[in-house]
Amino acid sequence: MDYKNKIRTRLFTAVIYVFAGAAVVLAQYLGFLKNDLLFSFGAMLAAIGIMKTVKYARIIKNPDKMHSREVAETDERNVEIALKARSLAFIIYIFAAGLTVMGFLILGRVNAQINVLAYSVCFLVFVYWICYLVIQRRS
Amino acid sequence: MKNRIKEMRKQNKVTQDELANAVDVTRQTIISLENGKYNASLKLAHSLARFFGVKIEDLFIFEEE
């Protein structure tokens, strides 16, 4: 996909965020929703949408900026660094969450949150295994 | 893997920024390549060699362990 079209897609997504966030905030304000957490989420979504809309609109108007962004995003060293960071974060999460679950199990304090943490570790490892098989077959 | 990118760049009087723009990478990548901290992909190695008008093996020195 052409980089300009990619930025346009991101701009469109950002505008959707704005409308979605605004809808949630409006629903709360009009009394259709009575959930403070959801209201905060809606406000956050709208704010992020507005910031991204402004950012991508400015990029589209400036071809030099668009080119330098494209180079920065597709630069092979940057891509490699991002992949390594993601991989390391995954490993650290698995170990940290796994050790936390084991610690609570040993202490005999198992509750819903610990169960969710344990399931998230299992789910992540399972998804990693599936992704590995899929990517291995494709390459 | 060692390389002669810095040497060739100075010979051709090209700045790191100009080289980076020519091969569509960031200046940080050129710096890392020159310092030997990063090994270029085959595609980037080919782009660099073509820019300087030399062969890949003249630009990158592969040392057997």
N, CA and C atoms of all chains as a GROMACS GRO file, in nm:
protein
  612
    1MET      N    1   0.086  -0.121   0.000
    1MET     CA    2   0.000   0.000   0.000
    1MET      C    3   0.088   0.124   0.000
    2ASP      N    4   0.056   0.222  -0.081
    2ASP     CA    5   0.126   0.349  -0.088
    2ASP      C    6   0.123   0.415   0.050
    3TYR      N    7   0.236   0.479   0.088
    3TYR     CA    8   0.245   0.534   0.224
    3TYR      C    9   0.140   0.642   0.248
    4LYS      N   10   0.114   0.721   0.145
    4LYS     CA   11   0.013   0.828   0.161
    4LYS      C   12  -0.124   0.766   0.192
    5ASN      N   13  -0.156   0.656   0.126
    5ASN     CA   14  -0.283   0.587   0.154
    5ASN      C   15  -0.286   0.530   0.295
    6LYS      N   16  -0.168   0.484   0.341
    6LYS     CA   17  -0.158   0.431   0.479
    6LYS      C   18  -0.191   0.543   0.578
    7ILE      N   19  -0.133   0.661   0.555
    7ILE     CA   20  -0.158   0.775   0.644
    7ILE      C   21  -0.305   0.815   0.638
    8ARG      N   22  -0.362   0.810   0.518
    8ARG     CA   23  -0.506   0.844   0.502
    8ARG      C   24  -0.591   0.745   0.582
    9THR      N   25  -0.555   0.618   0.576
    9THR     CA   26  -0.629   0.514   0.652
    9THR      C   27  -0.618   0.542   0.802
   10ARG      N   28  -0.498   0.578   0.846
   10ARG     CA   29  -0.478   0.609   0.988
   10ARG      C   30  -0.557   0.733   1.028
   11LEU      N   31  -0.563   0.831   0.938
   11LEU     CA   32  -0.641   0.953   0.964
   11LEU      C   33  -0.788   0.919   0.978
   12PHE      N   34  -0.837   0.834   0.890
   12PHE     CA   35  -0.977   0.790   0.893
   12PHE      C   36  -1.007   0.717   1.024
   13THR      N   37  -0.915   0.631   1.065
   13THR     CA   38  -0.930   0.557   1.192
   13THR      C   39  -0.934   0.654   1.310
   14ALA      N   40  -0.847   0.756   1.305
   14ALA     CA   41  -0.842   0.856   1.412
   14ALA      C   42  -0.975   0.932   1.421
   15VAL      N   43  -1.033   0.963   1.306
   15VAL     CA   44  -1.163   1.034   1.305
   15VAL      C   45  -1.271   0.944   1.367
   16ILE      N   46  -1.264   0.814   1.337
   16ILE     CA   47  -1.360   0.719   1.397
   16ILE      C   48  -1.344   0.718   1.548
   17TYR      N   49  -1.219   0.722   1.596
   17TYR     CA   50  -1.194   0.727   1.741
   17TYR      C   51  -1.263   0.849   1.802
   18VAL      N   52  -1.251   0.963   1.732
   18VAL     CA   53  -1.309   1.087   1.783
   18VAL      C   54  -1.460   1.071   1.797
   19PHE      N   55  -1.524   1.020   1.692
   19PHE     CA   56  -1.671   1.004   1.695
   19PHE      C   57  -1.714   0.901   1.798
   20ALA      N   58  -1.637   0.790   1.807
   20ALA     CA   59  -1.672   0.686   1.904
   20ALA      C   60  -1.659   0.739   2.046
   21GLY      N   61  -1.549   0.808   2.073
   21GLY     CA   62  -1.528   0.865   2.205
   21GLY      C   63  -1.633   0.969   2.239
   22ALA      N   64  -1.663   1.055   2.140
   22ALA     CA   65  -1.764   1.160   2.160
   22ALA      C   66  -1.902   1.098   2.186
   23ALA      N   67  -1.932   0.988   2.118
   23ALA     CA   68  -2.062   0.921   2.135
   23ALA      C   69  -2.076   0.868   2.278
   24VAL      N   70  -1.968   0.809   2.328
   24VAL     CA   71  -1.971   0.754   2.464
   24VAL      C   72  -1.988   0.869   2.566
   25VAL      N   73  -1.914   0.977   2.545
   25VAL     CA   74  -1.921   1.092   2.637
   25VAL      C   75  -2.062   1.153   2.634
   26LEU      N   76  -2.116   1.164   2.512
   26LEU     CA   77  -2.250   1.221   2.496
   26LEU      C   78  -2.356   1.131   2.561
   27ALA      N   79  -2.339   0.999   2.544
   27ALA     CA   80  -2.433   0.904   2.604
   27ALA      C   81  -2.433   0.916   2.756
   28GLN      N   82  -2.314   0.934   2.810
   28GLN     CA   83  -2.302   0.951   2.956
   28GLN      C   84  -2.368   1.082   2.999
   29TYR      N   85  -2.342   1.187   2.921
   29TYR     CA   86  -2.394   1.322   2.953
   29TYR      C   87  -2.546   1.325   2.946
   30LEU      N   88  -2.602   1.252   2.847
   30LEU     CA   89  -2.748   1.251   2.829
   30LEU      C   90  -2.818   1.150   2.920
   31GLY      N   91  -2.738   1.072   2.991
   31GLY     CA   92  -2.797   0.980   3.089
   31GLY      C   93  -2.824   0.840   3.038
   32PHE      N   94  -2.784   0.810   2.914
   32PHE     CA   95  -2.804   0.675   2.862
   32PHE      C   96  -2.707   0.576   2.925
   33LEU      N   97  -2.590   0.626   2.961
   33LEU     CA   98  -2.489   0.541   3.026
   33LEU      C   99  -2.462   0.596   3.165
   34LYS      N  100  -2.444   0.503   3.260
   34LYS     CA  101  -2.410   0.551   3.394
   34LYS      C  102  -2.289   0.473   3.442
   35ASN      N  103  -2.176   0.500   3.378
   35ASN     CA  104  -2.054   0.427   3.410
   35ASN      C  105  -1.938   0.524   3.396
   36ASP      N  106  -1.879   0.562   3.510
   36ASP     CA  107  -1.770   0.661   3.508
   36ASP      C  108  -1.648   0.611   3.432
   37LEU      N  109  -1.621   0.481   3.446
   37LEU     CA  110  -1.504   0.422   3.379
   37LEU      C  111  -1.520   0.432   3.226
   38LEU      N  112  -1.640   0.400   3.182
   38LEU     CA  113  -1.668   0.406   3.038
   38LEU      C  114  -1.660   0.550   2.987
   39PHE      N  115  -1.707   0.643   3.069
   39PHE     CA  116  -1.701   0.786   3.034
   39PHE      C  117  -1.555   0.830   3.018
   40SER      N  118  -1.470   0.787   3.114
   40SER     CA  119  -1.327   0.822   3.106
   40SER      C  120  -1.265   0.762   2.982
   41PHE      N  121  -1.302   0.639   2.953
   41PHE     CA  122  -1.251   0.572   2.834
   41PHE      C  123  -1.292   0.647   2.707
   42GLY      N  124  -1.418   0.689   2.702
   42GLY     CA  125  -1.469   0.764   2.588
   42GLY      C  126  -1.396   0.897   2.571
   43ALA      N  127  -1.373   0.965   2.683
   43ALA     CA  128  -1.303   1.094   2.677
   43ALA      C  129  -1.160   1.074   2.628
   44MET      N  130  -1.095   0.969   2.678
   44MET     CA  131  -0.958   0.937   2.639
   44MET      C  132  -0.951   0.905   2.490
   45LEU      N  133  -1.049   0.823   2.446
   45LEU     CA  134  -1.054   0.784   2.304
   45LEU      C  135  -1.071   0.906   2.214
   46ALA      N  136  -1.160   0.996   2.253
   46ALA     CA  137  -1.184   1.118   2.175
   46ALA      C  138  -1.058   1.206   2.172
   47ALA      N  139  -0.993   1.220   2.287
   47ALA     CA  140  -0.872   1.303   2.295
   47ALA      C  141  -0.761   1.247   2.208
   48ILE      N  142  -0.740   1.116   2.218
   48ILE     CA  143  -0.638   1.051   2.135
   48ILE      C  144  -0.672   1.066   1.988
   49GLY      N  145  -0.801   1.048   1.955
   49GLY     CA  146  -0.847   1.064   1.816
   49GLY      C  147  -0.818   1.202   1.762
   50ILE      N  148  -0.844   1.305   1.844
   50ILE     CA  149  -0.821   1.443   1.801
   50ILE      C  150  -0.672   1.466   1.777
   51MET      N  151  -0.590   1.419   1.869
   51MET     CA  152  -0.443   1.438   1.855
   51MET      C  153  -0.392   1.369   1.730
   52LYS      N  154  -0.439   1.247   1.707
   52LYS     CA  155  -0.393   1.171   1.590
   52LYS      C  156  -0.446   1.235   1.461
   53THR      N  157  -0.568   1.286   1.464
   53THR     CA  158  -0.624   1.351   1.346
   53THR      C  159  -0.540   1.472   1.306
   54VAL      N  160  -0.505   1.553   1.404
   54VAL     CA  161  -0.422   1.672   1.378
   54VAL      C  162  -0.285   1.628   1.325
   55LYS      N  163  -0.228   1.527   1.390
   55LYS     CA  164  -0.094   1.478   1.351
   55LYS      C  165  -0.093   1.430   1.207
   56TYR      N  166  -0.190   1.344   1.172
   56TYR     CA  167  -0.190   1.286   1.038
   56TYR      C  168  -0.230   1.388   0.931
   57ALA      N  169  -0.315   1.482   0.968
   57ALA     CA  170  -0.353   1.587   0.872
   57ALA      C  171  -0.231   1.673   0.838
   58ARG      N  172  -0.149   1.702   0.940
   58ARG     CA  173  -0.028   1.782   0.917
   58ARG      C  174   0.072   1.705   0.832
   59ILE      N  175   0.081   1.574   0.855
   59ILE     CA  176   0.175   1.493   0.777
   59ILE      C  177   0.133   1.490   0.630
   60ILE      N  178   0.005   1.474   0.605
   60ILE     CA  179  -0.044   1.466   0.466
   60ILE      C  180  -0.016   1.597   0.392
   61LYS      N  181  -0.024   1.709   0.463
   61LYS     CA  182  -0.003   1.840   0.399
   61LYS      C  183   0.145   1.868   0.372
   62ASN      N  184   0.235   1.795   0.437
   62ASN     CA  185   0.378   1.823   0.424
   62ASN      C  186   0.449   1.702   0.362
   63PRO      N  187   0.480   1.705   0.230
   63PRO     CA  188   0.542   1.588   0.165
   63PRO      C  189   0.680   1.552   0.222
   64ASP      N  190   0.757   1.653   0.263
   64ASP     CA  191   0.890   1.625   0.319
   64ASP      C  192   0.878   1.548   0.450
   65LYS      N  193   0.785   1.592   0.533
   65LYS     CA  194   0.763   1.527   0.662
   65LYS      C  195   0.714   1.384   0.640
   66MET      N  196   0.627   1.368   0.537
   66MET     CA  197   0.573   1.235   0.507
   66MET      C  198   0.686   1.142   0.465
   67HIS      N  199   0.776   1.193   0.382
   67HIS     CA  200   0.886   1.111   0.335
   67HIS      C  201   0.978   1.070   0.451
   68SER      N  202   1.010   1.166   0.539
   68SER     CA  203   1.100   1.134   0.651
   68SER      C  204   1.032   1.036   0.748
   69ARG      N  205   0.901   1.046   0.763
   69ARG     CA  206   0.827   0.950   0.847
   69ARG      C  207   0.828   0.812   0.786
   70GLU      N  208   0.812   0.810   0.653
   70GLU     CA  209   0.810   0.681   0.583
   70GLU      C  210   0.945   0.612   0.598
   71VAL      N  211   1.052   0.690   0.582
   71VAL     CA  212   1.186   0.633   0.596
   71VAL      C  213   1.206   0.581   0.739
   72ALA      N  214   1.166   0.661   0.838
   72ALA     CA  215   1.183   0.621   0.979
   72ALA      C  216   1.103   0.493   1.010
   73GLU      N  217   0.984   0.481   0.953
   73GLU     CA  218   0.900   0.364   0.982
   73GLU      C  219   0.949   0.238   0.913
   74THR      N  220   1.005   0.254   0.793
   74THR     CA  221   1.044   0.136   0.716
   74THR      C  222   1.194   0.105   0.728
   75ASP      N  223   1.267   0.193   0.797
   75ASP     CA  224   1.411   0.171   0.815
   75ASP      C  225   1.434   0.034   0.878
   76GLU      N  226   1.518  -0.049   0.816
   76GLU     CA  227   1.533  -0.188   0.860
   76GLU      C  228   1.588  -0.199   1.001
   77ARG      N  229   1.675  -0.108   1.040
   77ARG     CA  230   1.730  -0.113   1.176
   77ARG      C  231   1.621  -0.082   1.279
   78ASN      N  232   1.538   0.018   1.249
   78ASN     CA  233   1.427   0.053   1.340
   78ASN      C  234   1.328  -0.062   1.353
   79VAL      N  235   1.302  -0.129   1.240
   79VAL     CA  236   1.210  -0.244   1.240
   79VAL      C  237   1.268  -0.356   1.326
   80GLU      N  238   1.399  -0.380   1.310
   80GLU     CA  239   1.465  -0.485   1.388
   80GLU      C  240   1.462  -0.453   1.537
   81ILE      N  241   1.487  -0.327   1.572
   81ILE     CA  242   1.485  -0.285   1.713
   81ILE      C  243   1.345  -0.306   1.771
   82ALA      N  244   1.242  -0.268   1.694
   82ALA     CA  245   1.104  -0.283   1.742
   82ALA      C  246   1.071  -0.431   1.764
   83LEU      N  247   1.113  -0.516   1.670
   83LEU     CA  248   1.086  -0.661   1.683
   83LEU      C  249   1.157  -0.719   1.805
   84LYS      N  250   1.282  -0.679   1.826
   84LYS     CA  251   1.359  -0.728   1.941
   84LYS      C  252   1.294  -0.681   2.071
   85ALA      N  253   1.251  -0.554   2.075
   85ALA     CA  254   1.189  -0.499   2.195
   85ALA      C  255   1.059  -0.572   2.227
   86ARG      N  256   0.980  -0.600   2.122
   86ARG     CA  257   0.853  -0.670   2.140
   86ARG      C  258   0.876  -0.810   2.194
   87SER      N  259   0.977  -0.877   2.137
   87SER     CA  260   1.011  -1.013   2.178
   87SER      C  261   1.055  -1.016   2.324
   88LEU      N  262   1.140  -0.920   2.361
   88LEU     CA  263   1.189  -0.913   2.499
   88LEU      C  264   1.076  -0.882   2.596
   89ALA      N  265   0.987  -0.792   2.557
   89ALA     CA  266   0.872  -0.757   2.642
   89ALA      C  267   0.784  -0.879   2.664
   90PHE      N  268   0.764  -0.957   2.560
   90PHE     CA  269   0.684  -1.079   2.569
   90PHE      C  270   0.746  -1.177   2.669
   91ILE      N  271   0.878  -1.197   2.657
   91ILE     CA  272   0.948  -1.291   2.745
   91ILE      C  273   0.941  -1.243   2.891
   92ILE      N  274   0.965  -1.112   2.911
   92ILE     CA  275   0.963  -1.056   3.047
   92ILE      C  276   0.823  -1.070   3.107
   93TYR      N  277   0.719  -1.044   3.026
   93TYR     CA  278   0.582  -1.056   3.076
   93TYR      C  279   0.552  -1.200   3.118
   94ILE      N  280   0.590  -1.295   3.034
   94ILE     CA  281   0.562  -1.437   3.063
   94ILE      C  282   0.629  -1.477   3.195
   95PHE      N  283   0.756  -1.439   3.210
   95PHE     CA  284   0.828  -1.473   3.333
   95PHE      C  285   0.769  -1.404   3.455
   96ALA      N  286   0.745  -1.272   3.442
   96ALA     CA  287   0.695  -1.196   3.556
   96ALA      C  288   0.556  -1.245   3.598
   97ALA      N  289   0.469  -1.261   3.499
   97ALA     CA  290   0.333  -1.308   3.531
   97ALA      C  291   0.335  -1.450   3.584
   98GLY      N  292   0.417  -1.535   3.524
   98GLY     CA  293   0.427  -1.674   3.569
   98GLY      C  294   0.476  -1.684   3.712
   99LEU      N  295   0.579  -1.606   3.743
   99LEU     CA  296   0.634  -1.607   3.880
   99LEU      C  297   0.532  -1.552   3.980
  100THR      N  298   0.458  -1.449   3.938
  100THR     CA  299   0.355  -1.390   4.026
  100THR      C  300   0.248  -1.494   4.058
  101VAL      N  301   0.202  -1.563   3.955
  101VAL     CA  302   0.098  -1.665   3.974
  101VAL      C  303   0.149  -1.776   4.067
  102MET      N  304   0.272  -1.820   4.040
  102MET     CA  305   0.330  -1.926   4.124
  102MET      C  306   0.343  -1.882   4.268
  103GLY      N  307   0.386  -1.758   4.287
  103GLY     CA  308   0.401  -1.703   4.422
  103GLY      C  309   0.270  -1.703   4.497
  104PHE      N  310   0.164  -1.656   4.430
  104PHE     CA  311   0.032  -1.654   4.495
  104PHE      C  312  -0.020  -1.795   4.520
  105LEU      N  313   0.011  -1.890   4.429
  105LEU     CA  314  -0.031  -2.029   4.448
  105LEU      C  315   0.036  -2.089   4.572
  106ILE      N  316   0.166  -2.060   4.586
  106ILE     CA  317   0.240  -2.113   4.700
  106ILE      C  318   0.185  -2.055   4.831
  107LEU      N  319   0.148  -1.925   4.826
  107LEU     CA  320   0.093  -1.860   4.945
  107LEU      C  321  -0.052  -1.902   4.971
  108GLY      N  322  -0.111  -1.970   4.874
  108GLY     CA  323  -0.249  -2.017   4.890
  108GLY      C  324  -0.352  -1.907   4.871
  109ARG      N  325  -0.312  -1.800   4.802
  109ARG     CA  326  -0.405  -1.688   4.781
  109ARG      C  327  -0.445  -1.682   4.634
  110VAL      N  328  -0.535  -1.769   4.598
  110VAL     CA  329  -0.581  -1.771   4.459
  110VAL      C  330  -0.716  -1.701   4.450
  111ASN      N  331  -0.723  -1.599   4.367
  111ASN     CA  332  -0.850  -1.531   4.347
  111ASN      C  333  -0.874  -1.511   4.196
  112ALA      N  334  -0.980  -1.439   4.162
  112ALA     CA  335  -1.019  -1.422   4.020
  112ALA      C  336  -0.909  -1.354   3.940
  113GLN      N  337  -0.844  -1.253   4.001
  113GLN     CA  338  -0.739  -1.178   3.928
  113GLN      C  339  -0.620  -1.268   3.896
  114ILE      N  340  -0.582  -1.354   3.990
  114ILE     CA  341  -0.470  -1.444   3.968
  114ILE      C  342  -0.506  -1.545   3.859
  115ASN      N  343  -0.630  -1.590   3.860
  115ASN     CA  344  -0.676  -1.682   3.755
  115ASN      C  345  -0.666  -1.616   3.617
  116VAL      N  346  -0.709  -1.490   3.610
  116VAL     CA  347  -0.704  -1.416   3.482
  116VAL      C  348  -0.558  -1.402   3.436
  117LEU      N  349  -0.471  -1.372   3.531
  117LEU     CA  350  -0.328  -1.359   3.499
  117LEU      C  351  -0.272  -1.490   3.446
  118ALA      N  352  -0.309  -1.600   3.512
  118ALA     CA  353  -0.261  -1.732   3.471
  118ALA      C  354  -0.312  -1.766   3.331
  119TYR      N  355  -0.441  -1.738   3.308
  119TYR     CA  356  -0.500  -1.766   3.175
  119TYR      C  357  -0.434  -1.680   3.068
  120SER      N  358  -0.400  -1.556   3.103
  120SER     CA  359  -0.339  -1.466   3.003
  120SER      C  360  -0.202  -1.519   2.961
  121VAL      N  361  -0.127  -1.575   3.057
  121VAL     CA  362   0.004  -1.633   3.025
  121VAL      C  363  -0.014  -1.752   2.931
  122CYS      N  364  -0.107  -1.840   2.966
  122CYS     CA  365  -0.133  -1.959   2.882
  122CYS      C  366  -0.178  -1.916   2.743
  123PHE      N  367  -0.267  -1.818   2.737
  123PHE     CA  368  -0.321  -1.771   2.610
  123PHE      C  369  -0.210  -1.712   2.523
  124LEU      N  370  -0.124  -1.630   2.583
  124LEU     CA  371  -0.014  -1.569   2.508
  124LEU      C  372   0.081  -1.672   2.451
  125VAL      N  373   0.116  -1.771   2.533
  125VAL     CA  374   0.207  -1.876   2.487
  125VAL      C  375   0.141  -1.955   2.373
  126PHE      N  376   0.012  -1.983   2.388
  126PHE     CA  377  -0.062  -2.056   2.284
  126PHE      C  378  -0.065  -1.975   2.154
  127VAL      N  379  -0.095  -1.847   2.164
  127VAL     CA  380  -0.101  -1.760   2.045
  127VAL      C  381   0.037  -1.751   1.979
  128TYR      N  382   0.142  -1.743   2.063
  128TYR     CA  383   0.278  -1.740   2.009
  128TYR      C  384   0.307  -1.865   1.928
  129TRP      N  385   0.266  -1.980   1.981
  129TRP     CA  386   0.288  -2.109   1.913
  129TRP      C  387   0.214  -2.112   1.778
  130ILE      N  388   0.091  -2.067   1.777
  130ILE     CA  389   0.012  -2.064   1.652
  130ILE      C  390   0.077  -1.971   1.550
  131CYS      N  391   0.117  -1.850   1.596
  131CYS     CA  392   0.180  -1.753   1.506
  131CYS      C  393   0.310  -1.809   1.449
  132TYR      N  394   0.385  -1.880   1.532
  132TYR     CA  395   0.511  -1.939   1.488
  132TYR      C  396   0.486  -2.038   1.375
  133LEU      N  397   0.384  -2.124   1.394
  133LEU     CA  398   0.351  -2.227   1.292
  133LEU      C  399   0.306  -2.161   1.161
  134VAL      N  400   0.223  -2.059   1.174
  134VAL     CA  401   0.170  -1.990   1.055
  134VAL      C  402   0.282  -1.923   0.976
  135ILE      N  403   0.368  -1.851   1.049
  135ILE     CA  404   0.477  -1.778   0.984
  135ILE      C  405   0.578  -1.875   0.924
  136GLN      N  406   0.599  -1.987   0.994
  136GLN     CA  407   0.694  -2.089   0.945
  136GLN      C  408   0.644  -2.146   0.812
  137ARG      N  409   0.513  -2.171   0.802
  137ARG     CA  410   0.454  -2.227   0.679
  137ARG      C  411   0.462  -2.128   0.563
  138ARG      N  412   0.443  -1.998   0.597
  138ARG     CA  413   0.439  -1.896   0.491
  138ARG      C  414   0.578  -1.864   0.435
  139SER      N  415   0.681  -1.880   0.519
  139SER     CA  416   0.815  -1.840   0.472
  139SER      C  417   0.898  -1.959   0.427
  140MET      N  418   3.072  -0.796   1.121
  140MET     CA  419   3.124  -0.783   0.986
  140MET      C  420   3.177  -0.640   0.967
  141LYS      N  421   3.299  -0.633   0.920
  141LYS     CA  422   3.357  -0.499   0.898
  141LYS      C  423   3.312  -0.446   0.762
  142ASN      N  424   3.320  -0.314   0.748
  142ASN     CA  425   3.284  -0.254   0.619
  142ASN      C  426   3.367  -0.130   0.594
  143ARG      N  427   3.361  -0.085   0.471
  143ARG     CA  428   3.439   0.032   0.430
  143ARG      C  429   3.346   0.148   0.396
  144ILE      N  430   3.232   0.152   0.458
  144ILE     CA  431   3.131   0.254   0.425
  144ILE      C  432   3.184   0.394   0.457
  145LYS      N  433   3.243   0.409   0.576
  145LYS     CA  434   3.293   0.542   0.616
  145LYS      C  435   3.403   0.588   0.521
  146GLU      N  436   3.491   0.493   0.487
  146GLU     CA  437   3.604   0.526   0.399
  146GLU      C  438   3.553   0.568   0.261
  147MET      N  439   3.457   0.490   0.207
  147MET     CA  440   3.402   0.520   0.074
  147MET      C  441   3.324   0.652   0.078
  148ARG      N  442   3.255   0.676   0.187
  148ARG     CA  443   3.173   0.798   0.199
  148ARG      C  444   3.263   0.921   0.198
  149LYS      N  445   3.374   0.911   0.271
  149LYS     CA  446   3.466   1.027   0.278
  149LYS      C  447   3.538   1.046   0.145
  150GLN      N  448   3.568   0.934   0.080
  150GLN     CA  449   3.634   0.941  -0.052
  150GLN      C  450   3.545   1.015  -0.152
  151ASN      N  451   3.414   0.986  -0.145
  151ASN     CA  452   3.317   1.045  -0.237
  151ASN      C  453   3.260   1.178  -0.186
  152LYS      N  454   3.310   1.223  -0.072
  152LYS     CA  455   3.268   1.350  -0.010
  152LYS      C  456   3.116   1.358   0.005
  153VAL      N  457   3.064   1.256   0.069
  153VAL     CA  458   2.919   1.247   0.093
  153VAL      C  459   2.896   1.249   0.244
  154THR      N  460   2.796   1.323   0.289
  154THR     CA  461   2.765   1.326   0.433
  154THR      C  462   2.681   1.203   0.468
  155GLN      N  463   2.673   1.177   0.596
  155GLN     CA  464   2.592   1.064   0.642
  155GLN      C  465   2.445   1.084   0.604
  156ASP      N  466   2.400   1.208   0.615
  156ASP     CA  467   2.261   1.241   0.583
  156ASP      C  468   2.231   1.217   0.435
  157GLU      N  469   2.324   1.258   0.350
  157GLU     CA  470   2.306   1.240   0.204
  157GLU      C  471   2.304   1.092   0.170
  158LEU      N  472   2.394   1.016   0.231
  158LEU     CA  473   2.399   0.873   0.206
  158LEU      C  474   2.270   0.807   0.253
  159ALA      N  475   2.224   0.847   0.372
  159ALA     CA  476   2.100   0.790   0.427
  159ALA      C  477   1.982   0.818   0.334
  160ASN      N  478   1.972   0.939   0.285
  160ASN     CA  479   1.863   0.975   0.193
  160ASN      C  480   1.872   0.897   0.062
  161ALA      N  481   1.995   0.874   0.017
  161ALA     CA  482   2.014   0.804  -0.110
  161ALA      C  483   1.970   0.657  -0.103
  162VAL      N  484   1.990   0.595   0.013
  162VAL     CA  485   1.955   0.452   0.025
  162VAL      C  486   1.829   0.430   0.108
  163ASP      N  487   1.757   0.539   0.138
  163ASP     CA  488   1.627   0.531   0.209
  163ASP      C  489   1.635   0.466   0.346
  164VAL      N  490   1.735   0.508   0.424
  164VAL     CA  491   1.741   0.466   0.564
  164VAL      C  492   1.762   0.592   0.647
  165THR      N  493   1.760   0.576   0.778
  165THR     CA  494   1.783   0.691   0.866
  165THR      C  495   1.933   0.712   0.885
  166ARG      N  496   1.968   0.831   0.929
  166ARG     CA  497   2.109   0.864   0.953
  166ARG      C  498   2.164   0.775   1.065
  167GLN      N  499   2.079   0.742   1.163
  167GLN     CA  500   2.122   0.655   1.273
  167GLN      C  501   2.166   0.518   1.223
  168THR      N  502   2.100   0.470   1.119
  168THR     CA  503   2.138   0.340   1.061
  168THR      C  504   2.276   0.350   0.997
  169ILE      N  505   2.302   0.458   0.927
  169ILE     CA  506   2.434   0.477   0.865
  169ILE      C  507   2.541   0.483   0.974
  170ILE      N  508   2.513   0.556   1.081
  170ILE     CA  509   2.608   0.567   1.193
  170ILE      C  510   2.636   0.428   1.251
  171SER      N  511   2.529   0.350   1.273
  171SER     CA  512   2.545   0.215   1.330
  171SER      C  513   2.624   0.124   1.236
  172LEU      N  514   2.600   0.140   1.106
  172LEU     CA  515   2.673   0.059   1.008
  172LEU      C  516   2.822   0.093   1.012
  173GLU      N  517   2.853   0.222   1.014
  173GLU     CA  518   2.993   0.266   1.014
  173GLU      C  519   3.065   0.224   1.142
  174ASN      N  520   2.992   0.222   1.253
  174ASN     CA  521   3.052   0.182   1.381
  174ASN      C  522   3.058   0.030   1.398
  175GLY      N  523   3.004  -0.040   1.301
  175GLY     CA  524   3.007  -0.186   1.308
  175GLY      C  525   2.907  -0.245   1.407
  176LYS      N  526   2.813  -0.163   1.453
  176LYS     CA  527   2.715  -0.211   1.552
  176LYS      C  528   2.595  -0.278   1.485
  177TYR      N  529   2.582  -0.258   1.355
  177TYR     CA  530   2.466  -0.315   1.284
  177TYR      C  531   2.512  -0.373   1.152
  178ASN      N  532   2.458  -0.491   1.118
  178ASN     CA  533   2.489  -0.554   0.989
  178ASN      C  534   2.374  -0.530   0.893
  179ALA      N  535   2.408  -0.476   0.778
  179ALA     CA  536   2.306  -0.444   0.678
  179ALA      C  537   2.244  -0.570   0.620
  180SER      N  538   2.118  -0.559   0.578
  180SER     CA  539   2.054  -0.669   0.507
  180SER      C  540   2.115  -0.674   0.366
  181LEU      N  541   2.084  -0.780   0.293
  181LEU     CA  542   2.137  -0.795   0.158
  181LEU      C  543   2.089  -0.681   0.068
  182LYS      N  544   1.962  -0.645   0.088
  182LYS     CA  545   1.902  -0.537   0.007
  182LYS      C  546   1.973  -0.404   0.033
  183LEU      N  547   1.999  -0.374   0.160
  183LEU     CA  548   2.066  -0.248   0.194
  183LEU      C  549   2.210  -0.250   0.147
  184ALA      N  550   2.275  -0.366   0.164
  184ALA     CA  551   2.414  -0.380   0.120
  184ALA      C  552   2.424  -0.356  -0.031
  185HIS      N  553   2.326  -0.410  -0.103
  185HIS     CA  554   2.324  -0.392  -0.249
  185HIS      C  555   2.303  -0.245  -0.285
  186SER      N  556   2.213  -0.179  -0.213
  186SER     CA  557   2.185  -0.036  -0.239
  186SER      C  558   2.310   0.048  -0.214
  187LEU      N  559   2.379   0.017  -0.104
  187LEU     CA  560   2.500   0.093  -0.070
  187LEU      C  561   2.609   0.070  -0.175
  188ALA      N  562   2.629  -0.056  -0.215
  188ALA     CA  563   2.731  -0.088  -0.314
  188ALA      C  564   2.701  -0.020  -0.447
  189ARG      N  565   2.573  -0.018  -0.484
  189ARG     CA  566   2.532   0.046  -0.610
  189ARG      C  567   2.552   0.196  -0.602
  190PHE      N  568   2.528   0.254  -0.485
  190PHE     CA  569   2.546   0.399  -0.468
  190PHE      C  570   2.693   0.438  -0.489
  191PHE      N  571   2.783   0.354  -0.432
  191PHE     CA  572   2.925   0.386  -0.444
  191PHE      C  573   2.987   0.332  -0.573
  192GLY      N  574   2.911   0.254  -0.647
  192GLY     CA  575   2.962   0.201  -0.774
  192GLY      C  576   3.066   0.092  -0.754
  193VAL      N  577   3.050   0.015  -0.646
  193VAL     CA  578   3.145  -0.095  -0.620
  193VAL      C  579   3.067  -0.223  -0.598
  194LYS      N  580   3.143  -0.334  -0.585
  194LYS     CA  581   3.077  -0.462  -0.556
  194LYS      C  582   3.053  -0.472  -0.404
  195ILE      N  583   2.955  -0.556  -0.368
  195ILE     CA  584   2.923  -0.572  -0.224
  195ILE      C  585   3.047  -0.621  -0.148
  196GLU      N  586   3.119  -0.716  -0.208
  196GLU     CA  587   3.236  -0.772  -0.138
  196GLU      C  588   3.350  -0.670  -0.124
  197ASP      N  589   3.348  -0.565  -0.204
  197ASP     CA  590   3.447  -0.458  -0.190
  197ASP      C  591   3.409  -0.362  -0.078
  198LEU      N  592   3.280  -0.359  -0.044
  198LEU     CA  593   3.231  -0.267   0.059
  198LEU      C  594   3.223  -0.336   0.196
  199PHE      N  595   3.186  -0.463   0.196
  199PHE     CA  596   3.172  -0.538   0.322
  199PHE      C  597   3.277  -0.647   0.326
  200ILE      N  598   3.346  -0.652   0.442
  200ILE     CA  599   3.455  -0.750   0.456
  200ILE      C  600   3.404  -0.861   0.546
  201PHE      N  601   3.388  -0.978   0.485
  201PHE     CA  602   3.341  -1.093   0.561
  201PHE      C  603   3.461  -1.169   0.614
  202GLU      N  604   3.467  -1.177   0.750
  202GLU     CA  605   3.581  -1.248   0.810
  202GLU      C  606   3.535  -1.383   0.859
  203GLU      N  607   3.605  -1.489   0.818
  203GLU     CA  608   3.568  -1.622   0.864
  203GLU      C  609   3.618  -1.643   1.006
  204GLU      N  610   3.530  -1.703   1.091
  204GLU     CA  611   3.569  -1.724   1.231
  204GLU      C  612   3.660  -1.842   1.248
   0.00000   0.00000   0.00000
